[in-house]
């Protein structure tokens, strides 16, 4: 799953792709970000568990 997000950021994003690891509820969360301006639209089956997205 992580590789898919990284590939997507390189192919469809803009500028630098940044990976950030952080602790989240006793687990590790990895954020993938780029400098693109496209709005994130999550398919229903892939929506983050948290209610906020970027």
Secondary structure, DSSP 4 states (H G I P E B T S, - for coil): -HHHHHHHHHHH--S--EEEEEEETTEEEEEEE-S--PPP---GGG--SSS---
